[in-house]
Amino acid sequence: MDKKMDFTIEADVDLKPMNTFGINATSKHLIRFCAEDELSDILRYAAVYQGKVMLIGGGSNLLFTKNWDGLIIKVETKGIELLDEDDDFVYIRAQAGELWDDLVDYCVKRGYGGIENLSLIPGTVGSSPVQNIGAYGVELKDVFYLLEAVSLKTGEFREFNNSECQFGYRYSIFKGEYKGTYIILSVVLKLSKHPKLNISYGAISDEINRMKWPLNIDSVRNAVINIRRSKLPDPAEIGNAGSFFKNPVISETQFNLLKLKFPDIKYFTGENGYKLAAGWLIDNCGWKGYREGDSGVHKNQALVLVNYGNATGNQIKSLATRISDSVLSKFGIQLEPEVNIL
């Protein structure tokens, strides 16, 4: 390339601080995308790079089982702004490198409702539509308006609206047809000035009552934070990527057969069938609190696999395989990982 580039190419980069599992791995090359004026040069470089190219945000959904023999583009752009508003809604645009929970905090403090149930989910804004993040009865698609992205292959800028993202359960077109082909630059959310609270899922209402808080989006956010902190380990203390497996969705026929055999099975009904609680399935196979060396299953939430210090990615992967096999053997249910295993 004959033009001086406006970014730095790092070599043999330690990835341990860039993945919440805390796995020791390196990347052959890494570029930090921090500002819009770097983008054209980064795209030009990626287009001629001789090797694999991967995009990462907060590294909260990755399990490295080996070093990355290629280029990582780490998105670190910042900025949140009020894009537009009317009598009922606000349109908030956040840059892809913003931490997701910082965006939730920003919106709740201003009375913008719709994402308070998604509090304390790790990762960045740019990663949120990729797997249609969700928790406590709310998914990103419920408030998503559009995203702005650029093609790694062609450099073409494009907006994707809600339907074009093809959102599903922990799925979008960016995990399917367009996986690894677009850099998501920003996300626009449509949030309510007159929030309708969703407190029927989990223990949100119980926690609000316990704390004697008034019923508003701030109390919903704080209740979700309390619940998550009581169940889920802090990645800064114990390496993890949150829920390792998806909750399996099965047909009514399959569910009725399971319900006869396991009357206390934990489940949720939805438009696509019956969603089983993967944590309940794993717990009932005896895995909660299991530890082998530095890899294990969290004592408070069987859905969370953990690295107690020096576990390798392959050790975590091997444990996940054994857990999945035991669930299949006992319940006839094949668990799918939510985490991207590399």
Secondary structure as UniProt FT lines:
FT   STRAND          9..14
FT   HELIX           16..18
FT   TURN            20..21
FT   STRAND          26..33
FT   HELIX           36..38
FT   HELIX           39..48
FT   STRAND          52..56
FT   TURN            60..61
FT   STRAND          62..63
FT   STRAND          68..75
FT   STRAND          80..85
FT   STRAND          89..95
FT   TURN            96..97
FT   HELIX           100..109
FT   TURN            110..111
FT   HELIX           116..118
FT   TURN            119..120
FT   HELIX           125..127
FT   TURN            128..132
FT   STRAND          134..135
FT   TURN            136..137
FT   STRAND          138..139
FT   HELIX           140..142
FT   STRAND          144..151
FT   TURN            152..154
FT   STRAND          157..161
FT   HELIX           163..165
FT   TURN            169..170
FT   TURN            173..181
FT   STRAND          182..192
FT   TURN            202..203
FT   HELIX           204..211
FT   HELIX           217..231
FT   TURN            235..237
FT   STRAND          239..243
FT   STRAND          249..250
FT   HELIX           252..261
FT   TURN            263..264
FT   STRAND          267..270
FT   TURN            271..272
FT   STRAND          273..276
FT   HELIX           278..283
FT   TURN            284..286
FT   TURN            288..289
FT   STRAND          291..292
FT   TURN            293..294
FT   STRAND          295..297
FT   TURN            302..303
FT   STRAND          304..307
FT   HELIX           313..331
FT   STRAND          340..341
//
